[in-house]
Amino acid sequence: MSEKYSATPASAAAGRPSLDALDDESLLDRLQRAACDYFTQAGNPHNGLMADTSREGSPSSIAVTGFALSCYPVAVERGWMSRAEALQRSLAALRFFRASEQSDRPDATGYKGFYYHFLDMHTGGRTWTCELSMIDTAMLIAGMLTAREYFDTDAAAERDVRELADEIYLRVDWHWAQDGKSTIRQGWKPECGFLHYGWDGYNEAIVLYALAAGSPAHAITDECYRAWTLTYQWENLYGHDFLYAGPLFVHHYSHAWIDFRGIRDRFMHEKRCDYFENSRRAALVQREYARRNPNGFAGYGESCWGLSACDGPSVGRLDASGEPHRLFGYSARGVPYGPDDGTVSAPAVLASLPFEPQLALQGLRHMLAQYPEMLSGDRLAASFNPSLADSHGRPWVSDGHYGLDQGIVAMMIENHRSGLPWRLMRRNPWLVRGLRRAGFRGGWLENVAPETSR
């Protein structure tokens, strides 16, 4: 990527204590700030777009842009950014998406209120012939609605944030994205129409379904959310009953914005569980899998776990013994059914902090001590693989940084520390309406006034 939008963190300042010398709060502060700094270093200030990765030539990811909008309030409250700067950056993104081309042209920015997964950092047009992404649009919209709730004064610029966020959200045609099917489709391309698969099985899409159900303009059908939960897979693994999803990120992304503690839909009510508890159990399943280490990968153990969607070594590399080693590149690695090639995601472990703080911190400290190469300027690499160690014992480490990793780390640390993102989104009328339409009851939802909008 060009130097102008470089997301490479600055080296740690001389004289600062090493991370292993810090107490837990100071350690989290350093890691969270480095994650938030990605969004000041990897963005185009003119249109608010955020680079998918720190690698040269990376396009913008609309989901990463949604995380950026969600992290600006965190940076302000932590004293790392002024409110004025956060407001300016948020308005740049909102104004761009409001004015960008919405049409079925192959080089547009979006269509039917949705946006293409990857956009050119400068023009904002579609790139890589990618799909119109329903889930990535949902995460972008979630970021906009976070900004809507944070910028709540009567100042004209803050009113603009709220009005733009509402306008962009209300024009998304979620009902169209069903394509007449029972569940929401995963994507659409102008060259071929809807992709031939939907958001089925438990995955990161609760935030998508909740926002789609909450729209007063183009909501999904009443049966859509229920139809999705009928595709769930409830399992018992290593003594834990939980709603199965192999990759750890599935158990994190919707939780960045939605506080699931104590609120239940019909499915979870029947299981006497909730999605927050389910994510806690998912962390325990991941840890137990790594402890058992059925494939005998180097480094795995009760303090080194975390299989998720992440970068990884490419096919064709050899392990330290010279034996062939099946590798998956960028892939959604999962527990216990795979794929698994010995690649571990430290950001995924840290994102489990709200659910299992002691285990997450224990694992993080162990990995930082054993594999310091995974850290650059206080910023975690996407992944590392000790089974592909070099002659000096150093593991394979993913090159550069991924915006999704930095976003989920910054938000989940904050949800653990103060709950700010959760508190902001509990105020959003569209999300509250969507959760209620999806059948969620109990907990904080019982204390929210009937839906209103400013």
Steps between C-alpha positions, in 0.01 A plus 500: 500500500616855446696675770213746543272228633763289677360300790834384634522591870779718623767330706450499873634816658841472658486444872149359511466181705467176308153350483588206725586746778156663495200422714187383318337842468817663365554211259147531364541877470811465286351233273169683465662829410716335235188336355312832494797670338456274197199711404688828508784352296312287246225735391437743218408821685312636200239224479535317830578163336718256694754262349430130538864432590826690543642333190595697193208562268229377736148611410254630754282257693154633587495282814832647616352845436210403726746399771679832460178692556440291812853551633511880470278543811728260686806705402329822612397361837849361557661834416672381183299718260309825532123498458541749215734267310272201555205704378686611188609147416150363557338767284748435218392136485128567538500770234692278262263204535194723477619659175666196339341335199223249572423314177539164328806624309803272559716791618251658739551518875180320587147400403165480682661670800767231534869550423769296333733308729815673372528853363778698339663711770493813283195479271280289727394283208471123507825309471610136448160426339385431854147435619243739640541380858206478736701421815771757433234762431341410834830557682546830316148607600564389859799732507291786364232441764768494771608845380133604497465420868833648605467838328190607689533876551302776328805618303422513128780258403386245758141529378636431152655173623167383637302601193747344256520175697121469505467582130763244398351231724142560392575463129651150536256256337542206734184336365647499148803312641276203581440447127173330586681243715450422868838644606717792387732435204873540554570723203412630156699585188388703199648234273297208636247618758468345845761252617369145538523480878350683793581586857418155634642325805620689805750767400588864560173623348284582803582869454394465134168338584430742786560809285300345216208427732510847654459702182173692486545537124627173345495232772539128446190286538377404845607138446853573376688506831319192627581319174867578554504357854344180369831436320699513826708204623503442880779268612680359801876529464748417776213506750366840393152541348512790258380641170770382264714716276860396443688829447530721807414826321143377449458520878630860508389725217135564584605532865711802412177701475232296681499426871354149511531459876163381626301553180371193318326419177270199476785262418714602796201508733435135418866418566504698828800691373579830331746599228744656746521178699526308175808701401653426840449129440650536151821636655514202736449259208781669310734480798424132558557418134841667512583317822418164341675605177375208287727588207815547709573857395784687666407752766140390558391474862265637762677838473538503122165474321283701264399363159311753292470662159848636445799523274723196486798351318441401139486156351843360417695606808681233706510466876825503697552126456475532123182291485213612278252708693150572371441874522192712435612861445222740598228273634233465768674251727275329751464266796476203511425408139755727336652614287808514720860539388659616824417868448380692807335844517599704806245774416225237520617401848507863615151556356376229740588731791140594598400132518804345671730780616737285705551239229534763226763696690685186603511381141603840367784540749625149424500562126670839535772340713553198275453668163589871530536514121120520472506854643610810313481838670241365748280376215415131466561322172202315355652160574810292560595136445760337727497182291673698227784630711823607333847376592506744794171370638300804389145420385345596171323834560241666277636802315344836580173552684131447426246768580240247614740368764577849627132596509379198692792525745434869572125454542508184710765643731273801548193287557700323769635820654199733489227354278490821293411344160228290664359799687486710185321237295252422777368851428452447128129471415554301180713234665265475796205467265680230301592296806142511621364401160745210497350380827761614751369558850636554851802679640562860407237485224229508765624838622512674161218740425281442193690577183553863418733683265649844530 
